[in-house]
Amino acid sequence: TMHTYLGITAELSQDQIDFEPLKTAKWLYIEGYLSTSETARKAVKQAREIAKAHGVKIALSLSDPAMVQYAREGLEELMDDGVDLLFCNEQEALMYTNTTT
């Protein structure tokens, strides 16, 4: 049994992130749990802009079926105009695409 605790995720903001190393990174990894926090979504938006400006690939995890069910709008905001790599399991993929197969 696993119980997820979002912890500091709910309080993450742009002011807490050093974006400088992102400029030379190969990947920006965005955790789907950030979709539940307005300040975290703003930080992700800024990180995405920096990543794109520097040719950094973007990966996103849907994180949990509950995120797909209850935080879809936030996930879509994190995904913005697309990602290079999407991490999800079958259940999350089916829920996100509103399909059964």
Residue, then its C-alpha position, 0 to 999 in steps of 0.5 A: t500500500m502506498h499513500t502519496y503525500l504531496g508535501i512541499t509540492a503544494e508550496l513550490s514557487q518560482d522563487q525557490i528554483d535556480f533556473e540557471p542549470l536548466k539552460t545546459a540540461k538535456w531534459l526538464y522533468i515535470e512531475g504531474y503532482l505539480s498540477t495541483s498547485e498554482t504557484a508550481r504551475k507558474a514555476v513550470k511555465q517559466a521552466r518550460e520557456i527556459a528549456k525551449a529557449h535552450g533546446v532542452k527536451i521536456a518530459l512529463s509524468l501523469s503521476d497518478p490516476a487521481m491526478v488525471q481524474y481530479a487535476r486534468e486542467g492542471l496537467e494540461e497546463l503543465m503539458d502546454d503545447g506538448v512534451d518530448l516524453l510522456f511517462c504514464n501507466e496504462q490506466e493513466a493513459l486510458m483515462y487521459t485519452n478518454t478511451t477504454t482500449 
